Amino acid sequence: MSHPVDPLILDESPARATALAVIDAPGLVAAALERSDDVRVFCDDLRDAQQVEALGEGLLVGHPTELAGVDLAWGHLPKSLAALDEHCCWIQGATDVMFLTGARVKHMNRSMNEVLGRHFTAVNASLGRAKSRVLRAWGPNQLANPWPKLRRHDDLGLTLAGHGATFNGNRVDDGTRLLLDHLDVEGTTALDLGSGNGVIAATLASRGLRMTAVDVSWAATAATFATAEANGLDIDVHWGDGLGGYDDHSFDVIVTNPPFHQGVAKESEPTLAMFDDAARVLRPGGQFWCVFNSHLPWRRELGSRLGPTRVVAQDRHYTVTVTNP
């Protein structure tokens, strides 16, 4: 099903483009193929990328560096201003490019215009329709791409990397910090499930564990890889959806700060499916460490889906648990 902003983007767009980029808007890819012989697609979420790849041949689905040099770009406005900044960096390169990006009006703010205004000489907005609006930007300023961005955390002894769409960028959110303060794992092989900027994976790798990290977001996996590189750590990083690609009983420990959003929408089903599959992937006697917002019913879900679950730490906002399936 297409997004309500997609028809507005098409109405604002030129009829043809020499090279056309589509960013995080899989519903626009079919229309892009009708308007250009050179269509380049990037989706941060692997599930969206797989949806696009199912359309068949005739387009390039890949790394964001392949978006450089287009003369037209379409996209959905991300909820993160940092992600929008990075999108603008990706599509620089041609002498001129028009960027059409939009969202529901309730998810838009003036700061988005300001980000576009740093990268383009002209920015304006379309009329609203179907509670949605398009921002038009053109005249690229050819600014350098500063992503990923690194930040040193002396208290952790780690340098963390962040891309624009990486959860919490190169910082450490309060829930993850509570988890790290109490993370006392047993075993030699561990999986950071939903790795974000890689702080959990890097912490355990620095303790000598053999680490694997997986995330459904390209921005997360790229940040985790950059974090590993910045700290001289060996972490096996995968862009993947959940635990489907892992063998039974393949890890001693799984650690996660699970997401419950996809884009701007709350979505619990992937997290619950991840809980269901964790018992298969953990070795007998293994540990499943989890941190979550305290108002969520995850302790009950963990207990019913994996096994005995105890609270290791809790504050007003977050709960840390360990489960032994």
Secondary structure by P-SEA (a helix, b strand, c coil): ccccaaaaaaaaccccccbbbbcccccaaaaaaacccbbbbbbccaaaaaaaaacccccccccccccccccbbbbcccccaaaaaaaaaaaccccbbbbbbccccccccaaaaaaaaacccccccccccccbbbbbbcccccccccccbbbbcccccbbbbbcccccccccccaaaaaaaacccccccbbbbcccccaaaaaaaaaaccbbbbbbccaaaaaaaaaaaaaacccccccccccccccccccccbbbbccccccccccccaaaaaaaaaccccccccbbbbbccccccaaaaaaaacccbbbbccccccbbbbbbcc
